[in-house]
Structure formats: C-alpha cells, structure tokens
Amino acid sequence: MIRFDLPTEEAQLLKDTAERFVADHYALEKRVKALSAAPGDVPRHWAEMAELGWLMACVPEEAGGLGLTPVQIVPLMEVLGAGLILEPVGAVSLGCAAMLARALAPDDAAEKLAPVLAGEAIEVVVAGREGAPIAARRTGDDLVLSGASPAVIGAAAATALWVVAELDGTRLLARVPAGAVSVTPCRLVDGQAAAQVFFDDVTLPAVEAIFDCDAALEFGADLALVGTLAETSGVIDALHKATLDYVKMREQFGRAIGRFQVVQHRMADMFIACEEVRSMVLLAAEAMESDDTAFRAKLVSAARVKVSDAARAVLRDAVQLHGGMGVTDELPVGHMVKRLLVLTQTGGNRADHLKRFAKAA
C-alpha cells in the first residue's frame, strides 16, 4: 500500500521550512534576478539550505546525516520543485552524498561528507555520456582519466567532482578537485547552473580510487532520479494550480473560459495526472527501501516513464490554455514549462527507462 501521509515530524518540518523558504526567496522577480548571476558562482542560498538540513536529510546518521528515508524526502523535493529553486540540492544531497555514504566506510564517509553537508563545499557525481564513458588507464601507481561529461548540474560551482570512470570494463569512483579539470559553466534552458566537464589526462593516485562501487552507484542514480521525479511532481502540481487560477480569471465571449466544458475536461485530466504522478513517485520512493535491486530498478523506471508521460500532457494543456503567455517569462507558468522540459530528461529519458524496465521485469 502506498503511504500518502508524512511519516515523521522531521519530514513535516523539512516540508514546512521549505515552503517558508520558497515564499521568502523565490517570488518570480527574485528568481529572475538570481538568473543574472554567473553560473559558476556559489549559489546565493547554499549555506542557508545546509543549515536547514536539506543536504544531510537522506544521508545515514552514522555518516553525519539525518537518516531520513526516500519516502520522507519526497515532500521536501516536491516543494523545492514547485518553487523552481536554482540550487543543486538533489544532485549534491541525493546523487552524491547519499551515494558516497554507501560507497565508503561510515567513518570515512562522515569525514569526507562533513564539509559538503555543512554547505562549505559543493561536490557532485560526474559520468560520461551514454556509449562514451570517462576512461581510466593505469600508469604505474597512478590512474589517468580522459573523456568528457556534458551539462552536469551543480558542476559549475563544485569544489570537487566524484568521477565515475571505467578501467578495463570495470567502473570505479574517484574524487578529483575541480581545479584539476576543465569546466565550462552554462545555464540550462530552465536556468539551472550546469557545466561541461573535460578530463584531459587527469592523474591521481590509484590507491585513492574506490572499486567495487557498482551497488552504491546504482543506488545513488536511482535515489537522485526519485528526487527528480518528486521535483517533477511538485512542478506539475504547481502548473495545474496556476492554470486553474488562470481559467477562472481569463474571459472569452463574456465569461470565464473555465466555465466551458472542454476546458473543464482538460482541467480534470490535469488533476488526474497530478494524482497519478504523486502515487508513482511515492511507489518509487518506497521501492528504494527494498534490497531487491531488480524490483527497485523496475519500479523506479516505471515511475520515470509514467511521470514523463504525465508531465508532457500537463505541459501541453497548460500552454494551450494560457496561449502565448504560457511560454513567456512574464508568468511563472513559462518558467515551470522550461523546468519540466529539463526534468523529463534528467536521470535518463523515457526511452532509456522503458528499456531498463523491460530488462528488470
């Protein structure tokens, strides 16, 4: 049975503080002003987000975190998604920190993650493109990395990168200072800061690399995807509410367009999509607690496919009902549409996860 309630006081507290934070710092005019900052700058509110406990929420207590479950993180990520925040909370806390807590021994993880969880450093996972992984080769006692990774969220302001590389067909994980690689900052279409990362024969001691890390990497990728899906759920819900308000206000032929039956049907479809998405996100979050990796892969990928379909439908209807205003930056809905376009491609697209689902089924 899917749990729709907030399971703990900690989860409720995180959700409440996130709602207050978004209300105080992410009004449309403030978000637009934040977009004028250079993508390589440290996010303006990063230290405050760390103080609120967002970065350590899903990290086990023995590694210095709060030890919340993926289900308990969903409400927080939904609020951050609806708020269209620009900081890479999911990439750092779920995709990197929670993954490292599994890849490293507890004491080692606590030591390495301390500055990250305190907001003093930004570290993210970097991997190559599909079919073109970052390559590692041995040279004496060293490893030499070469390759490139496109549009890594959070990498523009990162102090260090956890690189997923392949050595003789085996994956490894290695920490590389950001200054040792070539980083080209950019902003994605939704305004999030990202960077292309290039490894031109970057050398590091082989003894510092982490081998036998496949399980941790798969867990981290799935957890980060659950966070992305929760953000998507938040944006879809916010887009539905914004559209509902608009059709109540916009008049055509002497009355609000929301009184026309065809519009009411569209709004009903959008509401159903919101409910279906939230159910699938919670199902995927619960699957993260299973030790059955095939079961987890199947449900997380199924959620990705369902959420992508729903996002596309809600995005289409919201734009059609708003008309040309639906794709401008004058209304929040235009920013929501752009965020959905990015979120539906983050963590693997629909086709990738259909294949993964079929393989795991």
C-alpha angles and dihedrals in degrees: 000000000000114000112224096176126091100257102207143023089245092059091048091049092051091049093048094048091047091053091051091046093051092047091051100041111022108057108140096259091050092049092050089051091051090055090065091067119100110266090233094059119106106261110265097235099035098112091047091051090052091051089053089058098243095128095051098038099103097032114105117256093242088061093050100269137115094256097226119163124243090254090056091051095054097081091051094050091046090056092047090049093050089047091055091225117189099209117102096239095146095045093051103035102034106021096041116015098040090045093050090050086064097040096051135053111265096253093046091046092050091052096046095042098046096090091042095052090045091055092244094117137026117218127172138175117257124196133168129255125281106284092007109073123178105269126224126195131181122245108177107299093344138083120222117206126203133171141067140263123204127222102349109186111232095013094106092072098026120131092200138010129218102216124206106209136168123235115184091336094312124110122232135178123225134175113231124182111241090236091064094063137055111256124188109192121213141157122243121229090269093052100256115143114244138154143210109237123206125193112201105182094313109187127210136158111276090220089067094058121099115228129186089041101132094109092051092046093051091047092049093049092050093045091049089050091051087053090050091049091050090051088050090052090053093050093047091051092048091047091051092050093047091050092047090053090048097052089050090055105034112088129205127171090004100307141070112281088229088074092065112099096226090056091048089054090052091050091049090052090051091051091051090050090053092053094045092050094051090049093051093047092053090047091053091046091053090049089059088069092059122100089212102097094190091053090048092048092049096051096041091050091045089053091050091054094046094045092048091053092048093046091052092050095047092045091051095049094044092053093046093050093046093044117202091345088067093075100040129094091234092087130042089240091070090056091046091054091053092048091052090051089057098040093053089059098042117103094013129322130260095270092051092053094045087059092046092049092051091049093049096042 
